């Protein structure tokens, strides 16, 4: 199994009002697929992230990190042109990133999006984006397990803050076509077990009792979700359409920003 990485991210997503903002775009830049969401339209882009030919060997994002900034910039530019037009005046972009993305990666990603010309860029980690869309929203402990193509993360949220997180640079794409999902399940169990061992306040146990929230492509596989539930001994809650949960959650944050700016009315329900 690949090495695990640990870190804490106590900061909250930006919710400041952006004066002059009238529209926006939410983007989930993944290793396998890039997704974009717009108010009033829902998910407008769900395409393979395979535009580059440089260090990414056709994939500008590998293991959750941008490896080909030039190709990634062109890809994002095409999405922004389609969604917002060439003039990005009055637009804000919400960009999701892995929970344990380093400060350098987050800054570089924000700079890449800022170059598109929006009024503002809001960086939001994927666990809180997923929780915004599919979480219970009561502030209690929540364990978010994101099983992607090249990255797997387990994140403990308490009162909307990242209390603890683990990351493994492995995912569904590391499995052979006919290979059982046991390696992915084992990775998730190892991360949750380590979090449990180091938890002194019982938050992990509380999150397990209410059921971990599963997102990413792995949450759409019954063999993965059933195995995780059986091994943990608790029910799990695969998100509705788990592959797009993060971008929809980023869309909810975007909608909140636009409402505070007076750009859109407060509408009930969740993003499509």
C-alpha positions in Angstrom: 0.0 0.0 0.0 1.2 3.5 -0.7 2.2 5.7 2.1 -0.4 7.8 3.9 -0.2 11.5 4.4 -1.6 13.4 7.4 -2.5 17.0 8.0 -5.0 19.4 9.5 -6.9 22.2 7.7 -8.9 24.2 10.3 -9.7 27.1 8.0 -13.2 27.8 6.7 -14.1 28.3 3.0 -14.3 32.0 2.1 -17.9 33.4 2.3 -17.1 37.1 1.9 -19.5 39.1 -0.2 -18.0 40.1 -3.5 -19.3 43.5 -4.6 -20.3 43.6 -8.2 -20.6 39.8 -8.5 -23.5 38.7 -10.7 -22.6 35.2 -11.8 -20.3 32.4 -11.2 -18.9 28.9 -11.9 -17.9 26.0 -9.7 -15.2 23.6 -10.8 -14.0 20.3 -9.5 -10.6 19.6 -11.1 -10.0 15.9 -10.8 -7.3 13.5 -11.9 -9.7 11.6 -14.1 -12.5 14.0 -14.9 -13.2 17.7 -14.6 -16.6 18.9 -13.7 -18.2 22.3 -13.8 -21.5 23.6 -12.4 -23.4 26.8 -13.0 -26.4 28.3 -11.2 -29.6 27.6 -13.1 -27.9 25.1 -15.3 -26.5 22.4 -13.0 -23.5 20.3 -14.1 -22.5 21.7 -17.5 -19.2 19.9 -17.9 -18.3 16.3 -17.0 -15.3 15.4 -19.2 -12.1 13.5 -19.0 -9.1 15.5 -17.8 -6.8 14.5 -20.7 -5.9 17.6 -22.5 -2.1 17.8 -21.7 0.9 16.3 -23.4 3.6 17.5 -21.0 4.6 16.1 -17.6 1.1 14.7 -17.2 1.4 12.5 -20.2 -2.0 13.6 -21.4 -3.4 14.3 -17.9 -2.7 17.7 -16.5 -3.8 16.5 -13.1 -2.2 13.5 -11.5 -2.8 12.2 -8.0 -4.7 15.3 -7.2 -1.9 17.7 -8.2 -1.6 19.8 -11.3 1.5 18.6 -13.2 0.9 20.5 -16.5 -0.1 24.0 -15.8 -0.2 25.2 -19.4 -2.5 22.5 -20.6 -4.6 22.8 -17.4 -5.0 26.5 -18.0 -6.1 25.9 -21.6 -8.7 23.4 -20.4 -10.0 25.7 -17.7 -10.1 28.6 -20.2 -12.3 26.5 -22.6 -14.7 25.8 -19.7 -14.8 29.4 -18.7 -15.4 30.6 -22.3 -18.3 28.2 -22.6 -19.9 29.0 -19.3 -19.1 32.7 -18.8 -18.0 34.0 -22.2 -14.8 35.7 -22.9 -15.6 38.6 -20.6 -15.5 37.3 -17.0 -16.5 40.7 -15.4 -18.7 40.2 -12.4 -18.0 36.5 -12.1 -16.6 34.5 -9.2 -15.2 30.9 -9.5 -15.2 28.3 -6.7 -12.5 25.7 -7.1 -12.4 22.5 -5.1 -9.1 20.8 -4.2 -8.1 17.7 -2.2 -8.2 18.2 1.6 -4.5 17.6 2.0 -3.4 19.6 -1.1 -0.3 21.5 0.0 -0.2 25.2 0.4 1.9 25.5 -2.7 -0.5 23.6 -4.8 -3.5 25.5 -3.6 -1.8 28.8 -4.3 -0.8 27.7 -7.8 -4.3 26.4 -8.6 -5.9 29.7 -7.4 -3.4 31.7 -9.5 -4.3 29.5 -12.5 -8.0 30.2 -12.1 -7.4 33.9 -11.3 -5.7 34.2 -14.6 -9.1 33.5 -16.2 -10.2 37.0 -15.1 -12.9 36.5 -12.5 -13.6 39.0 -9.8 -12.6 36.5 -7.2 -11.6 32.8 -6.6 -12.7 30.8 -3.7 -10.7 27.6 -2.9 -12.7 24.9 -1.1 -11.6 21.5 0.0 -13.5 18.6 -1.4 -14.6 17.2 2.0 -16.4 20.3 3.0 -17.8 20.7 -0.5 -19.2 17.1 -0.3 -20.6 17.8 3.2 -22.3 21.0 2.0 -24.3 19.0 -0.6 -24.8 15.6 1.1 -24.0 16.0 4.8 -26.6 16.3 7.5 -25.7 19.9 8.2 -26.1 19.8 11.9 -22.5 20.4 12.8 -22.0 17.0 14.4 -19.0 14.9 13.6 -19.0 13.7 10.0 -16.5 11.3 8.3 -16.2 11.9 4.6 -14.5 9.2 2.5 -13.7 10.3 -1.0 -12.6 7.4 -3.2 -11.4 8.7 -6.6 -9.5 7.5 -9.6 -6.0 8.3 -8.3 -6.6 9.6 -4.8 -8.4 8.4 -1.7 -9.0 10.7 1.3 -10.7 10.2 4.7 -11.7 13.5 6.5 -13.2 14.1 9.9 -15.3 17.2 10.0 -16.5 18.7 13.3 -18.7 21.8 13.3 -17.8 22.3 9.6 -14.0 22.3 10.3 -11.5 19.8 9.3 -10.4 18.0 12.5 -8.3 15.3 10.9 -7.6 13.9 7.5 -5.6 11.1 5.8 -4.7 10.7 2.1 -3.4 7.8 0.0 -2.1 8.3 -3.5 -4.1 5.4 -4.9 -7.5 4.8 -6.2 -9.8 3.0 -8.6 -7.4 3.5 -11.6 -4.8 1.4 -9.8 -7.0 -1.7 -9.9 -6.8 -4.1 -12.9 -10.1 -4.4 -14.9 -11.0 -7.7 -13.2 -9.3 -7.1 -9.8 -11.5 -7.1 -6.7 -11.7 -3.8 -4.8 -9.9 -5.2 -1.7 -6.9 -2.9 -2.0 -9.1 0.2 -2.1 -11.2 -1.0 0.9 -8.0 -1.8 2.8 -6.7 1.7 2.2 -9.9 3.2 3.6 -9.9 0.9 6.6 -6.3 1.7 7.4 -6.9 5.5 7.3 -10.1 5.3 9.4 -8.3 3.1 12.0 -5.4 5.5 12.3 -7.7 8.4 12.8 -9.7 6.4 15.4 -6.5 5.5 17.3 -5.4 9.2 17.6 -8.8 10.6 18.4 -9.0 11.7 22.0 -12.5 13.2 22.0 -14.7 10.4 20.5 -15.5 12.4 17.3 -14.5 9.5 15.0 -16.7 7.1 16.9 -19.6 9.5 16.8 -19.0 9.9 13.0 -18.9 6.2 12.5 -22.2 5.7 14.4 -24.0 8.1 12.2 -22.4 6.5 9.1 -19.5 7.7 6.9 -20.4 9.7 3.9 -18.9 8.1 0.8 -18.2 10.1 -2.3 -16.2 9.7 -5.5 -16.3 7.0 -8.1 -15.7 4.3 -5.5 -19.0 5.2 -3.8 -20.9 4.2 -6.9 -19.5 0.6 -6.7 -21.6 -1.7 -4.6 -18.7 -4.1 -4.0 -16.7 -1.2 -2.4 -19.5 0.3 -0.3 -20.7 -3.1 1.0 -17.1 -4.2 1.9 -16.4 -0.9 3.8 -19.7 -1.3 5.7 -19.0 -4.9 6.6 -15.4 -4.3 7.7 -16.2 -1.2 9.7 -19.4 -2.8 11.2 -21.5 0.4 10.6 -23.9 1.5 7.8 -22.4 3.8 5.2 -24.1 6.5 3.2 -23.1 6.7 -0.4 -23.8 10.2 -1.7 -26.5 10.7 -4.4 -24.6 10.7 -7.7 -21.3 10.5 -5.8 -19.1 11.4 -8.7 -20.6 14.9 -8.9 -21.1 15.5 -5.2 -18.1 17.7 -4.8 -18.9 20.0 -7.7 -22.5 20.3 -6.5 -21.3 21.2 -3.0 -19.0 23.8 -4.5 -22.1 25.0 -6.4 -23.9 25.4 -3.1 -21.1 27.6 -1.7 -21.1 29.6 -4.9 -24.9 30.1 -4.7 -24.5 31.3 -1.1 -21.9 33.9 -2.2 -24.2 35.1 -5.0 -27.1 35.4 -2.7 -25.1 37.5 -0.2 -24.1 39.7 -3.1 -27.7 40.0 -4.2 -27.2 38.3 -7.5 -29.6 35.5 -7.1 -32.7 34.9 -4.9 -32.5 32.4 -2.1 -34.1 29.3 -3.7 -34.9 26.1 -1.7 -33.4 22.7 -2.6 -30.0 21.5 -3.6 -28.0 22.1 -6.9 -29.0 19.8 -9.7 
